[in-house]
C-alpha cells in the first residue's frame, strides 16, 4: 500500500437504515475508480457479493474496498488520496457488523432517505458513530423521490429538507446531552474520591476543600451538528449518480452575483433572499411581505427541478438541448434523442454534479487523516472514562499510536475487529493467473532460441507472427500447475479459510513476520509473564496480507499504518477479535519481557459492563434453533461447521445444551436464514435439519382476584414446608411476588450486579479456581441466552443504597430487606431474590459478604455450627428453582423467596456423618429447597412472560389496515402511529410476541417492512391452569372450554420440546360424532 503521504489517507464507513442507498452510493464511487461500468452503477451492487444479498436486495455482510482518487490541491497540483471504505448492512439483524466496522474507521457517511427520514437504525448508527468518535457526514439520499414520487414544489422541498436536518440534529443533541450528564456524574464521583483522599492526608477537612479548586468544564456543541453551510451535508441521488454540497453552487454563482464565495456559502442555505431591486442578500426580517424565494430554492432547487421536468416528467428534447448547452456538457445528440430517460438523466447529472467527486471532496475536507483522528480516538479506546478530548502520550507506544507512525522502528499495532471466512479457491494464490502478452512473447523467445540452438537455424529465418506468439512446441501448462498442490477442496475442513478483518494503527506490517496476538481477556496490568495472561498471549505468523476490494482480495507484501486490510494466519489462535503487536516491522524478539513495551490490548473489555454497553446498540441474539444433520454420520462436520460459523459471524452464538442438542442463536429470522444457508453450503456442507425456533419465556406469579386455597393451611400464601430425608433438615420458605418497583430496579441493574459479583470472584481466592466467572457459567451450560441488555441506572458503588431507597418507598415488609438479601437468581444475577427471614442468629447477607471481601477479609463468615452449614445448599436449590421454573423449566423473574426457618436435628445429623452419608443429606436439602421454591410460586397465580419485539413497520396508507389486522391477530398491540409529513407513508410502532413474529413479512404480502428489535419480556395475563368453574364461565364456554387457553398452549409446547410431562388428552371430545373418510 504505497501512498504519497500518510496525510492523504482516509478511512470511512457507510451507515444508515436498511434500503437507504448505501451500496448504491458505493457503486458510484467504484465506477469513478473504473472498477465497474458507470452504466451499471446502482444496478450491479458490486459489494453485495453473496447470492442471497443480490436476491433480497439488502446487504448482510460488511465489505471493504480501497479506492484511489486524484484531487487538485490548493496549488492546482494533483494530489493522490487513498480512501478506505467499508460498506455496512442497515438491517437490524446485522447491526453487529456495523459496530465491528465503525471501530476501525475515522469517519462515517450517514445516509438518510429523504422521504422516510430518521428511522430506528438511523438513530442506532448515529449513536454508534458518536461512541466511536467518528466524524459524520450527512448524506440526504434519494433526492429524486421528492420530485418524481411526492411531486413537491421546490419551496415545499426546502421546508421538508430543513425539517429533516433538524430531526437528525435533534438526535445528535440528545447524544451530546446524555454524554454530558454521564461526564458530570463521573467528574463528581472523581472529585469526591479525591476529597476523601485529601481528608485522610490532611488533618482539617476545611483544608481539603480549600485545595480543591478545579471546576467542571462544559464542552461546546457548536461543531456537533449538521449544517449545509459547513460543508458536512450532501444532497444526493445515488441511483441517478449526482450529489452536491452548498459550496458547489456558491462557486458557480459567486462571480455572477459579484459576491465572495465564502459569503455566498454562508447564506445559500436558510431563510436568506435576494432583493431583486438592490441585488443584495436580505434576511426574512426585511421581506416586508414580499413573496420572494429563498436563495436555496432560487439558485439550487429550481435548476434541479428544471432538469427532471425536461428529461423525466415532461420530456422535451429542445429544453434538454438548451440545458446541455447552458451547462457546457458533452452529450451526444443520439443520447439526447434517446427514449431511455434515466440514462439521459444520468449523463446530464454525472457531468454537472458528479456524486463521486462530491463525496470524495467532502471526505477529504471533513474526515481527518489517521494521524489526526487517532489523537482523539485512541485515548478514548485506551481510557474509556476519559473526559478530555485528547491527552499527551505517556510512552513511545502511545506516541506511535497517536501519530499513526509508519516508520520501520515504530511499534506495530493492528486491531482485528472480526474474522470472516473465504473460500480457499477465492484466495489470490490459489487462482489461475492469466498470462500477459509480454510473458507470452518471452516464452516464445525462449522456445525459439532453444530450437535455434538445437537445429542450427539461422537468425535470419523468417517466422510468422503467429509462430512467434504461439510456437508449436509451447503448450500452456495444465491448470493443475496453477492450482495448489494440495487438492483439499473436497475436504470440508479445508474448504474455507478464516481471515482477520483489521486496521493497522501504527508501524508497518510485513508478510512472514511473527507478531503477538493479544486476545480480549489479556490484562495489561498483570504483564505478559503472569500465569493468568499466558493463554491470552499467543504468537502468530503473518502468512498473508491482502487489500480488500469487495469480493476480491489483492495480495501485498506489507501494509502501512492507516489502512484497512485482511490478514491470514490467525486461524486456530484468534477467535473473533485480537490486537496484533510487535516492537517493529521485523517482528518480535526471542524474549517476551523485552517486547512488553509494545503490548497493548485495544480489544480489552470489562466483561460485565462494557460488552453490555456495546450490545445495547446491537440486536440481541433471541431466535434459537436446534440443529442436527440428516445423516447421523455427518455430526462431526456439523460441529466443525458451527465453530466456523460462530467465528465468522460476530452476532451468532452456538452452544450445546445439557440435552445434547446443538443450538444456534441468531438476531432474527433473516439472520437465521443466512446462517443456515452458510452452514449448508459453506461451513458444514451437509444436509441439516432445523427445529422450529426455540423462543425463550420467563415465569412469574401475581396476586389474582380468584386463587385456589393455599397449599399450607393457617399460613400466609406461598408458604411451603419441606423436609429432607429422615427429617434431618426442615425448611420453611415463603414465596411472594416481587413489587414492581423493586423488580424493575433489579432487572435494570443486572449488569451492575454482575460487575459486583465479578469483582468479588476476582478477589476471593476460594472462587477464583475458574479462570473467569462467565467462562464457568458457559461450562455449566448456564449462560444467560436471550436476555435484554438494559442500561444500568446506578454504578456498583451506589447499588445497595439505591436498592435500599427503592425498598423504603415500597414499604411494608420490604423496608429493611436490603440487609437480608441472601442471593439473586437465576445464575446469581437475575430478577428473583432469596431473602433470609430467620429470626435467630446472623442473617446471610450478600451485601456484607461483598463488603468483607472488598475489605480483604477472605476467611468468610463465622457460621453457626450445624444450621449455617446448609446455607450454601439452600442457595443452590434456590438457583436451580429460579433457573428452571415449575411451569415449563424456564427462568423465573419477579419473585422473592423468604427463608422463614431452617431446623436441623443435630443427633440424626451426627449419625449420618458417622456413617459417611452426608452427601445424601446435602443432596436432599438442595432438592427440598428447589421444590419448596417451585411450589411456593404455584401457590399464587402463575403466569408466563413472553419475549417481545419492538416492531417498527413502515407501510403506505393503502395497506395500513392489513398491518393492524396482522399485528392484532398475532397478539401484538399498536403503541404509536405517525405519518411522515409530506408523504403517504406511516410508521407504526407495535409490541409483538417473538413466538408469533415468524413469517410476518409473508403475511403482509411484502407491503410492510418491519424492523424487529428485542425489547424484553411482558406478562401474558392468563393462568395456564385456568378452567371454567363458575356458572357464568360454564354458560359462556361450556364444560369443554372450546376457546383454547393460549398460555397453556405455549407452556405445553415448551414442555413437549424439552421432554417434560404434558397433560394432554388423547381423546378431546369422546361423545362427539366422528366421520372417518374412506
N, C-alpha and C positions, 0 to 999 in steps of 0.2 A: 504494500500500500504506500506507494510513493506519493508525497504531497509537497507542493512547492513550499508551503508554510503551515505549521500546525494551527496557526490562527485562522486558516481557511478551511477548517473542518467544522461541520455542523452535524448534530445528532438529534433527530426529531422523531416523533411518533404521531400517528393519526388516531384521534379519539372521537367518539361520538356514539349516538344511539344507533340501533340497527337500521339499516337501509337509509342512512343519511348521506351516502355517496362517498365513503372513504376510499374504497377500492377503485371506484371510477376516477377519483381525483389522482390516485397513484398511477393509473393508466396514462393519464395526460402527461405526467412527469416522465414516465418511461418512454413515451413516444418522443418527447423532446430529446431524449438520450439515444434515439434510434434503436431502442431495444425492441419495440413493436411498431407497427404501422400507425400513422396518425389517424387513418380512416377507421382503424379497429379500436382506437382508444375509447373506453367507456363500454364497448361491446364485448371485448375479449376478457376483461377482468383477469389480467395476467397473473396477479399474485394469489388468486384463488386456484391453487394448483390441484386441489383434491376434486375428485369426480363429484362427490356429493355437494361440495361447495358450489360448483357450477350448476348442478341441478336445482338446488334450493335458492341460489342467488344470494347467499349470505356467506360471510367469512367465518370460519370455525377455528383456524389456527393463525397466529401472528406470523407474518413473513417479513424478512428484512431484505433491503436492496441498497446498494451503494451507487450513487449517481454522481457524475462529474459534470460541472457546468462552468462555462467561461462567462465572466461578467466584467463589463467595463468598469474600471475603478474611477476614482475622482480625477486622476491624471490622464483619463481616457486611454489607459493601457489595459489590455485584457488580463484578468486575474482568474486563476483556476481554483474552483471551490469543489470540495468533496462533501456531498450531503448524504449521510447515512440515515435511511428512513426505515421505520418499522410500521407496517400496516396491521392494525389490531381488529379483532371482532367487536361488534357492537351488541350482540345478543347477550342477555344477562347470564345465560348458561355458561358462557365462555369468558366471564369477567376476570377469571384468574389469569388469562392470557394478557389482559390489559395491565394488571399490576406487575407481572414479570417484565413486560416490555418497558413500562414507564420508569422502572428502576434504573434502566440503562441509558435513558435519554436526558437531554438538557432542555428540550422544548417540545411543544405539542401543538399540532393543528387540530383545534376543537371544531368539528363540523356540526352545524345545526341546520336542519331542514327549515327553509324559510316559511313553509306552510304549517308543519307540525310543531315547530317551535321547541321550547325546552321540554324534554321528556325525562323519564326516570333515569335512564342510563346517562343522559347528558349531565345531570346533577352528580351522578356517581363518578363519572370520569373527570369532571371539574374538581371534585374533592380529591381524587387520586392525584391529579396534576398538582394540586395545592400541597398535599402532604409530601410529595416528592420534589417540591420546589422547582417544577418545570416552568419555563417561560411560555405562557399560552398565546396562541394566535387564533382569533375567532374567524372561522370561515362560514359565512352565511351562504349555504349551498342551495341548489335547485331554484335559483332566482327566476328561471323561465316559467315556473309554475304560477308565479304572480300574474304573468301576462297571458299564458295560454290556458290555464285552468281556472283561476279565480277571476280573470279578466278585470283586474283592478286598474284604476286610473293612476298615473304617476303620483298625484298628490296623495291618494289613498295608500299607495305602496310606501311612500315616505313615512306616513304615520305608522304603518304596520312594521316597518324596519326599526323605527325608533322604539316602539314598544318591545320588540324582540330583544334589542340590545339592552334595554332596561331590565328585562327579565333575567338575562344572563348575568348582568352586573349585580342584580339582587342576590343571586346565588353566590357570587364572589364576595359580596359584602357580608353575607351570613357566615361564610367560611372564615373571613377575617375576624368577625366579632367573636366567634366561638374560640378561635385560637388566642385572641387577646384575653378572654376570660380565663382560659387554661394557664396562660403565661402569668396572669396576675395572681392566680391561686398558687402556682408553683413558686413565684417570687416571694409571696408572703410566707409560705412554708419554709423556704430557704432562709428568709430574714429571721423568722422565729428561731430556727435552729442555730443561726449564728449568735443571736442574742442569748440563747441558753448557754452556748459555749463560753461566751464572754462573761456571763453571770457567774459561771463556775470559776473562771480565772480571776475576775475582779471581785473585791470584797463588797463593794457597794453596787446595787442594781442600777442606781442612777448613772454611774459612770458607764455602765454597759450601754444604756440607752443613749447616753450623750455621744458616745463614739460611733453610733450607727447613724450616719448622715446621708447614706445613699437613698434615692427615691426611685420609684418605679417609672421607667422611661416608656412613654407612649410611642407607638410606631405610627408612621404616616401611611395612609392608604391611598395616596394620590396616584401612584403608579400601578395600582392594583387593577383598575377597571379597564374595560374595553372601550375605546373611543376611536372612531374612524379618523379623526384629525391627528391622532398619534401614530397612525400607520399600523396598528395591530388588529385591524378588521379588514377582511377581504370579502367582497361581494362577488359571488361566483355562480356559474352553472357548469359543473364538471362535464355533464353529458354533451353540452354544446362547446366545450373547450375554451371558455372565456372566464376572465376574472379581473378585477381591478381594485385598486385602493384609491382613496381620495387624491393622493399625490399625483396619480396618473393624469387626472383631469385638471388638476391645478397646474401641472406642467404644460398641458395643451392650451389652456385659456389665459395663462398669466400674461403672455405677450399681447394677445388680442385685447384684454381688458386694461393693459398698462399697469398691472399690479405685480408686486413681488410674489414669487411662488410660495414662499413661506406664509405670507399674509393670506393669500387666497386659500391655501390648505387649511388654515385655521377657521375660515368662515364658510367653507364649502359644505360643511355638514352642520345641521342645526337650523334654527329659526333666523336665518340671515337672508336678506333680499337685496336685489339690485334695483336702485331707483332709476327708472327709465329716463328721467329728466337730467338729473345731476350725474348719472353714471357712477354713483357711489354706492358702496355696500352699506345697508342700514339694518338695524335690528327690528324685532317685531314691535318695539315701543314707538317707532317712528312711522308705522304704517298709515296711521290716521284713517283707517277704514278702507284703504285701497286693497283690491283683491290681487295682490302680487303673489307670484310663485316663488318658493324658496330657491336659492342658488342650486341646491342639490337636484331639485325637480327640473329646473330650467336647463341646466347645463349637462346633467348626467342622465337622469331617468328618461327624459323625453327623447333623447338621442337613441337610447337602447330600445325604447318602445317603438320608435320610428323604424328601426331595422327589423324588428319582429313583425311589425304590421306589413311592411313591404315584402317580406320574404315568406312568412308563415300564415298570418291571419288573413290578409288580403293580398295575395301575390300580385306584384306589379313589377314587370321587368324594367320599365323605364325608371321607376323610383330606385330600384336596386342599382341600375347603372349610374344614376346620379350619386347615390351614396358611395359607391365604389370609387367614383372619380373624386368626390369631395374628400374622401379619406385617403386617397392616393394608394389604393390597394391593387395588387396584381392578381386579378381573377380573369380567367379565360372567358370569352363570350359564350362558349358552349356550356360552361358551368352556370352562367347567369341564366341561360335559356333552359337549363335542365329542370325537370319536374321534381327532382329529389330536393325538396326544400330544406330538409335537415342538413344535407351535405353542403348546400349553398350557405346556410346559416353558419355552419362550422367554418367554412372557408373565410367568410367575412370576419367573424369574431376572432378566429385564431390568428389573423394578421393584424387586426385592430387592437384587441385586448387579449393577448395570449395568456392563458392561465398559467402555463409553466413558468413563464418569465415573471409573472406577478408573484407566484408562490415562492420561487427561488429568491427573488429580491427581498421579499418580506422575511423569509427565514434568515437570510444573511444580515438584514438590518436589526431584527428583533431578538433572535436567539443568539446567545453568546457562544463564543468558541469554547471548547473544553477547558482550556487553560483559565478562562474567566469563570465559567459556570461551576467548575469543581471547587473553586474557592468558597462558594456559598453552599453547594450541595453536599460536599464530603463532610464538613464539620457537623451537619445535621445527621448524617448517617452514623458518624462515629460517636456523637454525643447527642442522643435524641432529645434530651431535656434542655438543649442549648437555647438561650433566649436571643443572643446576639445574632446578627446576620452572618457574621464570619468571625474567626479567631485567628490568631497568629500560630503558625506551625510550631510544634513543640520538639520535633526531631527531624532528621533527614527524610524519613519515610513520609511523614505528613507534608514536608516541604515538596517532595516529588509529587505526591498526590494532589496537593492544592494547585500546583502549577502545571500538571499534566506533562511532566518532564519525560521526554523520549530519548534522552542521551544514553549511551552504552552503559554508563556506571549507575544510572537511575534504577531504583528498586522497581521490579516488575510486579504490578498488582493488577489482576484481572478478576472481575466478578462474573461468575456463571449463574445466570438467573433461572435458567431452566434447562432441561435436557429434551432433545427431540430425536425421533427415530427417522432414519433414512434407509431406503433400500440399498443393499450392497451394490447392486448394479448401477445405481444412480451416482455413486462416488466417482469423481473425475478420473481417478487412477484405474478404475475398472471399465471405463467406457472405451469404445473403439475410437482411435484417433485418426481422423481423415488425413490423407497425405496431401500436402500442398503441392502446387505446381513446381516450386523450387526444389522440393525434396524429390519429386519425380524426375526432374532434369538431372539432379545429382546422381540418382540411382542409374539413370540411363547412361550418364557419362562414365560411371564406374564399370558398368557392363560392357560398354563399347571399348574402353581401354583394355579391359581384361581379354576381350575377344581379339582385339588387335594384337596384343602381345602373344596370344596363343597361336593365331593363324597367320601372323606376319602381314596383316593387312596394312597397306599404306595409309598414311594420314589423309591423302588427297581423295580417297574413295568417297563418293557421294552417298549420302543417306537421305532418305525422305524424312520429312518432319514427323511422320507417323512412326517411323522406326526409332527416331531419337526419343520420342516421348514414351513409346511402348515397345521396347525391344523384345524380340521373340523369346529370349531366354529368361526374361523377367516375368515372373508371375507374382501377383500380390500374395503376401503371406496369409495363411488361413486365419480365420477370425480368432482361433484359439491363441495365436501369438499375442493378441491384443487383450484377451481376457486374462484374469488372474489364473495362476496355475491351479489353485485350489477351486475345484468346482463344487462349492458348498451351497449353491443357491437352492438346491433341492433340500438341503438340511435346514429345518425350520429354525434351529438355534442361530444359524448364521445368516438368515435371510435379511435381518435388519441390523443396522449398526447405530449405536446411540452417540450423538454428538452433543457438545455443550454450546449453548447459545450465550455468548459472553460479550463483555466490553472491557477493553484494556484502558485502565485509568492512568497508568504511568509505566515508563520503561518501554522496552522493545522485546517482544516475544518471538522466538525463532523455533522452527521445527527441529526436533531431535534433542532439545534441551530437557533437562529434568527439573521439575519445579515442585514446590509443596502445594498440596491441596488441603485447605483448612475447611473442615465440614462445619455446619452451623452450630454444633454444640461445643466447638472448641472455645475454651475460656482463656482469653488473652492474659488475664491477671495471673493465672497459675503458671504460665510458661510452658514451653514445649516439652520439657523433661518430666513434668508432673504425670503421675500414673493416670489421672482422670483424662488427660489430654492425648494420651498415646494413641488411642484408637480413632481420634478425631483429627489426627495429623498424618496424612499419607503423602507419599511421593508418587508423582505421575510423570510419564514421559510424553511429551507433546509429539504425537505420531503424525499429525497433520493439521494445517491451518487453512481455513477456507474463507473467502469472502462470499457472503450470501447474496445471490442475485435472484431473489424469488425462488423459483423451483430449481434453479441451477446453483451449483457450487463451483467457485473458481479457486483452484489451489494457489497458495502463495507461500513463499519461504519465510516471511516474517510479517509481523503486524506492529505498527507504531501506536503509541498512546493516542486515545481519542477516536478509536474505530470500533465498530461492531464486527464480530467475526464468529465463526464456528470452529470448535476445537475437537480433535479426535484424540482418543487415548484415555478418556475418563471412565469408560465403561467398566463396571465391576468395582469401581472405587468411589465414585461420586453418585449419590442417589438422585437428588433433584437440584441442589444448588451448592456452590462452594466458592471459596476465594483462592485463586492461584497466586502464589507468591514466590519470588526468588530475589537474591540481592543484586542481580544484574542480568544482562541479556545472555550471559554464558551459563546460566543455571545455578544450581545450588552447589555448595561445597560438601565435604565429607562429614563435617561436624554440624549438627543442628544448632548447637549452642552459639556457634559463630554467626549463623544466619538468623538468629531470633530477632534481630533488629528490623528485619524486613517482613516479619509475620504480622498480619493484621486480618481480622475477621470481619469483612463487610457484610456478611450474611448472618451475623450473630443476632439472635433474638431472645428476649426473655420468654421462655416457653409458656408462661401463664398469661402474659398480658399483651406483649407486642403482636403475637400471632393473632390474638383476638381482635386487636385494633386494626390489623390488616384485613382480616376476614369480614369485618363489618362492611367493607366495600365489595365483597365478592358474594357470589351465590353459594350458600351453604350446601354441601352435598346432602340431599334429603331423599332422593329416589334410590332405593336399594333393590337389587335383583340378585337372586341366587342363580349360579351358572353351573352347568355340567355338560360334558361332551356327549355327543350322540353315541360314540363308541367308548366304552369304559377304558380301553387301552390308550386312549388319547389324553388321559388325565394329566400326565407329566407335561405334555405340550401345553395344555390349558394353564397349568400353574406357571410355567415359564412365560407364557403369553401375558398373564395377569401381571407378572413382575415388570415386564417390558412396558405394558400399558400404564401402570402406576408411575413408572419412571418418566415416561414420555409426556404424560398429561398432568400438569400441576394441580388440577382440581379433583381428579378422580381418587377414590380411596378403595383399596382392596384388602380384604381380610378373610380369615377363616373362622366361622362361628364354632361354638362349642359342639354343635351338632355335626360338624364336619363339612358343612356347606361352604362353598367358596362364594363370597358375596362381593359385589361391586357397587359402590356408592357414587352416584353422579348428581350433578347440579340440577338436572331437569330432564324432561322427556327427550328433547332434541339432543342433549349431551349423551344420554343413554344410547340413542340410536347410533351416534357416531362411534362411541366406544365399542359397541357390539360389532359394528362393521369393521373396525380396525382389528378386533380380535379375530374375526373370521378370516379376513383377507390378508392381514399383515403379520400380526404378532404370534397367534397360536396356529393359524392355518388349519383349523379343524372345524367340523360342524359343531355348533354349540346350541344347546337348548337353554333358554332363559325362562325363569319363572315369571309369574305376574309380579308387578312392582310391590316390594315389601315396604309398606308405609308405616312409619313409627307412630305410636299412640302414647298417651300418658294416662295414668289412672289417678283418681282422686275421689273424694266423698264430700257431700254437702249436707246441710241440715234441711231436710224436706218437710213439708207440712204433714204428710201421711207416711209414717215409717212403721215398720214392724216392731213389736215389743223388743226390749233389749235382751241380749243373749244372757246377761248375768242379772238375775233378779236383785232388786234392792241395791243397785249400784248405778252410778252415772253411766249414761250411754257411751259405748265404746270401751267399757272396762272388760278385760279378759283375764281370767286366772289360768295359769298354766303351771305344770309341774314336770320335772324331769323324771327319768327312770328311778323307781324306788322312792319317789317323793323326796329325793335328797335336796333339790333346789326347787322352791316355789316362787313364781314370778307373777306380779300383777302389773299389767300395762294398760293404760287408758289412751285410746286414740281419739284425737279431736281435730276437726278441720281447722287449718291454719287461717287466721284472719287475713283478709285480702291485702291489707297494708303491709303486714309482715311478709307475706308470701311474695308480693311484688318486689319488696326491698331485697329479699334474699336472692330471688331469681335474677334481678338486675345486677347484682354484685357477685355473681358466681365467679367471675374471673378474678375479682379481688380476693375472694376466699381461697381460690386455688393458689394465688400467689402467697398468701399467708401460710398455707399448708406446705407449699413448695419450699419456702424458706425454713419452715420447721424441719422438714425432712433433710434439707441440706445441712442443717446444723446438728440434728440429732444423730449421734453415732449409731444408735440402735436401728434407725430406719434408713440408713444410707447403704445398706447392703446391696440394694439395687443401684444401678447407675443413675437412674432418674425416676421420678415419680410417674411420669407419663409412660415411660417405657415399661414400667412394672404393670401399669394398667393394661397396656396393649398385650402384654404377655399373658395376663389373666383372662383376656377376652372381654374386659370390662371397659373398653374405650367408649366414651360417650358419643355415639354417632347420631346425627340428625337432630342436634340441638341448635337453637338460635343463639347467635352471639350478640350480646347486648353491651352497650357502652356503660361501664360502671359509673355510679353516681358519687362514690366516695373512694378514697385510697385506702391502702392497708392500715395506715396509722389511725384513721378515723372510723374504721369499720364497726368496732364494738360500741363506740359511743353513739354512732348514728343508729345502730340497731337498738340500743337502749332507749333512745328518743322515740323511735317508732313504737316500741313496746309500751312505753309510758302513755303515748297518745291512745293506744288501743285500749288500755285499762284492764280492769278485771284481774284474772289470774296471770295475765301476760305482763304485768307491770314490772316485776323483778325477775323475769325469766332469763335474762341475758347471762347472769352469773351461773345459771344451772343448765345452760345448753351443753349437752354431752357430746353430740356429734351432729353433722349434717349428712344427708344422704339423698339419693344413692351416690355411690363412688366418692363419699366423703365431701362432696361439694355439690349439693343439689337443692331441690326445693322442699325437702322434708327435714324435720327436726326431731332429734331424740333428746328428751329433757329429763334430768334426774330430779324426781319429785319425792325422794325418800326423806322421811322425817328425821332419821337418826344419822349421825356421822357427817363426814365431809362430802359434799356433792362432787360428782365428777364434772369438772368444768373444762371445756375446751379452751376457753379464754385464759384461764390460769395456767394450763399446760403450755400454751404458746408463749405466754409472758415468761414462764420459768425457763423455757428452752432459749428464748431470746436473751435472757439474763445470763445464760451459760450454765445453768444447773441441769445437768444431764442425768442425774441419778433417778429422776422420776418421783412421783408422789409416793409418800409412805402410805401404803394401802393397809386398811384393816384386814387382819388375817381372816381368811375364810370368805366373807361376803365379797370383798373387793377383788378377790382373785378371779371372779366370774364376770367382772365388768367388760373385759375385752371380748368375751364370748357373747354377751348380751348385745354389745355394739355390732359384732359380726352378724348376729341374727337380724338386727335392725337393717344393716346394709343389704343383706340378702332379700329381706322383705320389701324394701323400697326399690331394689333393682329389678325385681320380678314380682309385680303385684298380684293380687288374688284373682283379678278378672281374666286377664289373658297374658300374664307374665311380662307386662310392660312396666317401665319405671313409674314410680309414684311421685306425685307433686302435690304440694299444698296440704300436707298432713303433719301433725305434731303428735309424737308418742311420748306420754308421761310414764316413766317407770315409777309406780307408786310404792312397790315394796319388793324386796328380794330376801327370802328367808332360806337359810341353809341349815340342814340337820348335820351338826358337826360330828356326831357319833357315827352316823352312816357314812359320812364323807371320809372319815379316817379309816373305816373298814375298807372302803373302795380303794383308798390309797395303798393300804397294806396289801391288797390283792392285785395291785397294779392295773386297776381298771379305771383310771382317771380319764383316759381318752374317751371312753363311752359316756362318762358323766358330762364332760365338756361338750361332746357332740350333741347330746340330748338337750343341753342348755341352749345351744345355738338353734336347734330345731324348735324348741319351746318358744324362744323369743321371736323367731321368724313367724311361727303360726299365730302367736298372740297378736303381733302387729297386723297380720293379714286379716284375721277375724275381727280385730278392732275396726278396721276400715269398713268391713262388710256390715258392721252393726249400724253404721249410718246409711245414707242413701248413696250407693256408689255411682260414679259417673266416669265415662270415657272422655278424654280430651283429644280433640282432633288436631293434627298438624294442619296449619292454614297457610295458604298462599295469598300474598297481596297481589292482586291481578289488575294490571293496568291494560285496558283494552282501548285501542283506537279504532273507531268504526265510523262509517258515514251514516247520515241520518236515516237512510232507507233500510238499513239492517239493524237499527238500534233496538227495535222490538225483539228481533231474534236473539240479540245478545242478552237482553233481560230474561228472555224465556230460558235460554241455556243456563244462565247463572242460577236462576231460581230452581230449575229442575235438578241442578247438581248441589242443592242445599247451600248455596252461597248467598251472600247479601250485598247489595249495592251500598257503598258508603259515600260515594261522591260522583257527581257527573258535571262535566264542564265542557262548554262548547268553545272551540278555538275561534277566537274573534276573527271575523272576516273570512271564515272558511265554513265548509259544510261538515266538518269532522267533529266528533265528540270524543272526549277522553273520559272513559268510565272507569272508576276505581272500585273494585269489589274484593271481598274476602271470600275465598273458595277453599273448601277442604282439599288437601292434597290427594286423598284417596279417591276423590271424584273428578280430579283435574285432567285425567289422561284422555287423549283424543279430542280435547276441546277444540283444537284447530279444525278437525274434520267436521265437528258438529255445527260450527258456524260457517261451513262451506268455504272457508278461506277468506271470508269478507272481513273478519275481525282478526287482528294480530295481537294476541295477548302477550304481555311480559309477566312471567310468574316469578315472584321473589318470596322466599320463605320468611314468614313473619311470626313464628312461634305457635303456641297451642291455645285452643279455646275449648271450653266445656260444651259437650253435647248434652243438653238438658233433657235427658231421657234415661230412666233407670233400665239397665239391661235386663233386670229380673222382673220387670213390671208385667202383671197380668191383670185383666179386668176382674174386679171383685165387687164393686158397689152396684146397686141396681141400675143407676144411670149408665155406667160403663158397660154393663151386660146388655142393657137395652140398646145402647148405641152400637156396640161392637160385636155382640153375641159371645157365646162361650168360647168360640174358637179364636176370637180376636183376629178377624180376617185381615186387618191392617197390620202389616209386619212391624215388628219392633226394630227400628233402624240400629239402635245401639247394640241389641243382641246379635243382629246380623254381622256387624263389624267384629264384635267380640268372638263369635263362633268362627268367623273366617280366620282370625288370627290364631285362635286355639287349634283349629284344624291344621293350619300351616305348621304350627310348632309341635304337632303330635300330641296335644293335650286332649283330655276327655271333652267331648262336645255333646251336650244334652239335646240331641236331635231325634225327633220321632221318625221312624221309618215309614209308618202309615200316618198321614196327617188327618185325613177325614175318612174313617172306615165306613161310615154309613152312607157316604155319597156314592151314587152310581157311576161306574166307570165303563166306558165302551172302548174295548180294545180294537184297534184297527187290524183288519186281516192282512 
